[in-house]
């Protein structure tokens, strides 16, 4: 059985590394992108179970009903930190 895959999208490299470490320790496979464009490229080749994103990422990812990261029926949840 494969581990769930999480895509981290954040322009802060140190934050991506810390979050990657924590998620891998919890048993997740992790993919990383530093901006929305790279995230969309990665996601198109590697569908993910979850996407954790900084909403202020440049070349942003629009989190609405027309979002390419949102396949039919998938629910998006906004979490605040």
Secondary structure, DSSP 8 states (H G I E B T S, - for coil): ----EEEEE-S-HHHHHHHHHHHHHTT-EEEEESSHHHHHHHHHHS--SEEEE-TT-SS----STT-TT--TT--------
